[in-house]
């Protein structure tokens, strides 16, 4: 049996959780009596979720606690369950033990996510894109101005190589510079100064890289 002090604390926690997360959150305290091999819901908030009341009998999780070695029981967090009327719950089960390590109570949290799943489905349908159009690619940021656009292109060129400009070989810098050229970065006013500085090369070298190894 759970001590009165522990039960009072569990009830406080249950009230707190139910108030924090609202009417979609059911919190139940199951009290276990292994000597009598029995259990019941000693306290419940928002019981309308599962349509249970204090005094109701055990669930499958509770039966497991009654019949298994306490040492082999571990808390189970954030798993899915279903009510008899089809509502989907995100559930967590915490085993409460006495000083001897015996499970004397279970704190169960059941959050009804049925409506959230419906909204998620609608949102996923709305934001889905054609895979062939690059749905798996990185999201492209829309720049606020030309300076930001140039900065974004430079970062893309660095990401293309996979290392900071200071660590790039000549061949890697050529590849990055040619990427910027293909992306139109050099159409931005004074972009040559910024790009050559970013890659630690002179403007003459930078422009020689643009045409390096390109077919005539």
N, C-alpha and C positions, 0 to 999 in steps of 0.2 A: 504493500500500500504506500501511497505517496504521503509524506508528512504534510500536515496542515500548512506549515510555513511555505513549503515548496509549491503546494497547490495554489496558495494565495499569490505567489510570485508568478506562476504560470498564467493565472487568470489576468493579472495585470498586463503581462506581455500580450496576451490574446486581445484584450481590450485596446491596447496601444496599436497593435498591427491592424486591427479592423478599422480603427479610426484613421490611421495613417493612409491606408489604401482604399478605403471606401466600401460601398455596399457590394462590390463584386468580389470582395475578399472574405472568404470564410475561414475562421480559425477555430479549431476544435482541440480540446484536451481530452484524451482517452486515459482513464485510470485503469491500471492493470492490477489484478490480484492473482498471482501465480499459484498460491496455495489453493485457491478455489477454482483456478483455471478459468477465470472469468474477467470480463472487462465491460466498460460502458463509457459513454461520453459524459464526462463530469461537468463540462462547461463548453459552450459553443456560442460564437458570434456570427451573425449573418448566415444562420442555418438554412435560409431559404435557397441558398446555392445548391445544396444537396438534398434539401427538404428533410433534414434531420433535426432532432431536438435533443436536449440533455436527457440522458437515460437510454438513448438508442444503443443498440448492440454493436459488436465489433466489426471492423472492416477486414479486408484481406491482410493489410499491413499489420493490424493489431493481432490477428490470429498467428501471424508469423512470429511476432514478438513473444507470444505465449508458448509457442511450441519449439522455438529454436534456442540454441545456446546463446546467451546474451553476449558472450565474447565475440561471436561471429556476426552480430548485428551492427550495421553501420548506418549512419544517417543517409537518407536518399533525398537529394535536392534537385529541384527544377526538372521534374519529369511530367509527362502528360497523363491525365486520367480522363474519364468520361462519366457523366452522371447518367442515371437511368433514362432521363428524358433527352439525352443526346448532347448536352452541353460539354464543351471541351474545357478542362481545367489544367492550369499549370500548378503542380503540387510539390510540396516539400514535406518531408517527414523527419522529425528529430526525436530520437530516443532519449528520454530523461531517466537517469540512473540514480540509485541511492549510493551510500558510502561503500556498499559491498559490490557495486558494479551491476546490480540487478536492475532491469528495466521496470520502472514502476509507473511510468506515464509516457504518453506520446503527444507531442505537439505537432499538429497537422495544419498546414496552410494550403488552401485550395483557392486559386484565383481564376475566375471565369474569364477566359480569353476568347470565347466564341465570337463575340462581336468584333474583336480586334482581328481575328483571322479572316472574317468576312471583308473587313476594310482592307486588310493586307492583300487579299486576292484581287480586289478591285483596283488597288493602287498598282500592283504588279502588272495587271493587264494594261493599265493606262500608260505606264512608263516603259513597257517593253518595246524594244526596237529590233529591226531586222538584223540578224546575226551577220549577214553579209555586208552590212554597212558599218561594221566595226563595233559592235556592242561590247565586245570583250576588251577593246582598247581603252587606254587611259582617257578619262574625261578631259575635254579640251576647255581650257579657261578662256572666257571672253575678256579681252583686255579693255582697260578703261581708256587708254591713250596709246600713242605710237611708242613712247618710251617703255611702257609696260609690255607692249607687244615685242619689242626688241629683246627685252630682258627674258621674256618667256621663250623666245626662239633660241636664245643662247643657252638657257637651261635645258631645253630639249636636245640641243646638240651635245651637251655634256652628258645627258642621260643616255643618249644614243651610244656613246662610247663606253659609259659605265665607270668613269673615273674622273677626278678633277683635272682641269686643263694642265695644271703644273706637272701631273704625272703621265701625261699622254706622250706617246712617241710621235715622231714626225708624221708617220703614216696615219696615225689616229687623228692628229690635228688636221691633216689634209681632208680626211673623211668628214670631220666636224665642220670645217670651213665650207666644204662643198655642199653639205646639208643646208647650211645657212644660206648659201647662194641660191640653191634650188628653192628654198622657202621664201626667197625675196627679201631677206634681211638687209641686203646692201642697198635696197631702194629707200631705206630709212635715212634721213639726213644725218650725217656725221657718224653713221653706224661703223664705218671703217676704223675710226679712232677707238671706239669702245670695244669692238671685237678683237682688234690686234692687241689691245691692252689685256683683255680677258685671257687670251691664249699666250701672252708673253712673247709675242713676235712683232717684228716691224711691219708696217703697212705694205712695204714692198714684198716681203716674204708672204704675207697674207694673200696678196693678190696673185702671187705666183702659185700658191696652193690651189686657187680656184680652178685653174686650168691644168693642174698637174695630172698626168696620166689620163686625161680626158681624150677620147677619140677625136680625130680631126673631122 
